[in-house]
Amino acid sequence: MFTLIKNANVYAPEHLGMNDILLTDDKIAFIDRKIDPTGIPFDTINADGHAVTPGFIDQHVHLTGGGGQTGYASLAPDVSLSELVACGTTTVTGLLGTDGFVKELTTLYAKTKALEDDGLSAYMLTGFYGLPPKTLMACVADDLIFIDKVIGCKLAMSDDRSAFPTETEILRLINQVRLGGFTSGKGGILHIHTGALPEGIAPLLNIARNYPTLIAYLSPTHLIRTEELFLQAIEFARMGGMADFSTGGTRFDAPHRCVVKALEANVPLDRITFSSDGHGGVRRTHPETGETTYSPAPLHLNLQEMTQLVKEGLLPLEKALTLITCNPARNLRLRTKGRIAAGLDADLCFLDHKLQLTNVIARGKFVMKNGEVIKKGRYEE
């Protein structure tokens, strides 16, 4: 099956200008100023000069729902396929939150496989907030080696709901992730939820100073929760670490403004990523009535915050895109994701001149056309 995309203003994410893109099944076959595959049957799509970008990557989503902090009724619902498609997310990493008991890894694995069956690219992390880590097999390394969808491990620190991991315990988990990662060829990552307690990521900074080769396996997130944590994130990123800014949830300033502050502090842009924390449980109490309401954290804010950088003239599109394309792909060691190039996966997003998402291609097939989601989950209406 060949698909030819004509008149595409290609952002790979670097700006390549007007090009045609030839897709073969679920791969990008060729990119050139003009492609005329004479004698080959193909479908032709006219991009009408829209920006065509890599599909977006969200590396922190509660696919089976988070929440549950005030009883069973506060458990957040699953993520639907159409929610991901609607914001251009073609690659997603699922994980557990505080709850590794009701929300189990087996269910997360099933959800990951279901999204894959329905046309997206989906991965998962083993573990959860606590220690010892929850695993599908005997240990974290086994999960990376023998479970196809597992690409890393989740942990929490500096949070009153965490297991308060020591530096030694973190090092032992890095060992498991590292062994499992190079044995399986996946790379491996230790993705760490950070709360608002004063220690912040101090143990991670210490590990980075004493064992600089291990910083590549550390992936702390929620790093704009407080200004103090953000300052630690700047130091971590300057040392060569990846700093993940959550676009949903608690933050001391808007994520796009935090990107600018980090750049002003001499953090390289390729050290920063966005993730949504989508479908984490959000609890709000009305200041006047005292009424408590619950909602799942939204998934669309990665795209919104990325485009805000462009609309406010803070970054050009080719730079802003890296936060949700090639940077998270590199962090997760997803070698065929996050860029537009021959031989890579055919995951593409189309943005009009107002940076509105119009079309999405996931693994070579349209899942959104003309602003309408055309591929939904099997139980969605």
Phi, psi and omega in degrees: 000120180249137174232128180250121177259117182259153172057047180261131174273093195277127170244111193259007009278348175298148187283116179260352180080198185286125182211164166259150179232126178256125178255139174239109186055245185255019181235156171275120184269320190198146175228129179201166180302320177213125179244129178228084183281073183301133176086358179252126178289130182206157172270139180249132177240128177266115181281351176054033177080003178295153173293129175247121189238167170299152173300150186277147182243127176244112189265009181210089181226135176274081187301326179262010178090142175258219177075207179087014185277349177230041176105172185303323184291346180266004177293131182282152181282167175299157170280138176265156178302315185295330177297319179291314180299320185298338179246017173080011180280110179257345177227130185222144173246121181264152180205164174270164178248230179297330188262112173246024187240302174285314175271103188258160179296327179298319178292320178298318178299315180298319179295319178299315179295324179296316178297322177297316179298328182272002169118351177269177172253121186227140179226175180212162173250140171278174181081181176201206180298324198266178173229145355295157183294140170287137179221161176278328179243208188287332183201173181300315180301318178301318181299316179295322185284320191249347179254116190304321188273349184278122180241001180181193184228146178257143175212161175234148177211164177054037182220138182291353175261357182277176177267010179051062182296140175276167178300321179296320179294323177295318178298321179292325176290322175302319178302316179295315180296318182294312179298312179296325182291315182280334176291319181276344185082008182274342182098300177085142180211143172255105185265122193240114170295130176243131177267198187256011178292153190302330183298328180059229180254027181308316178298325179291321177297321179294318177299317181297323179289317186275332182226071188302334180288346183271350184298333181294342181264359182259133182222075179287146181229175184063035190278004172245024179297316177226161179293325180296318178294321178299319179296323174295322179299321178300314179297317180298315181292323177297333179279355179110005179275167177262130180250117182259122180258120179283127179277338173256168176083195185287134175206150182277341176205166181300139183305319182293327176288328177294326176299313180298317179298320179294318179296321178295335178269016175070031170274126177297141180300328182285004175258004186241139174227158169254145165215157192270333193060030186302137180064019160292153181283125178250119179249131180231139176245124181295128185295337182260314184271340184077004181289136179257131178236158182231145176205153175284140177301139185287160182256347190272356190285338174301311179296317182298314182290326177297312181292332179297323176302322182282314183297328179271005177071023184273327177213148171289159185303318183298332178277315182298323182300331184300335182294335183233015178230268188289330180293307176296328177298318179292320179299320183270358182062038177266093193287342181254012183243163168086359180217162172252111179198155179301133179094347179270172184292143181276070174246115187222146172237144178249130178238132179280185185293344175263008182065028173274137179287125183247321182220148177223131174244126178239122180051042173087358182237142177293130173243346171221136176225132177052041177080002182247129176291121181251354176239113181242165175296160189290342179248014175270146180279000000 
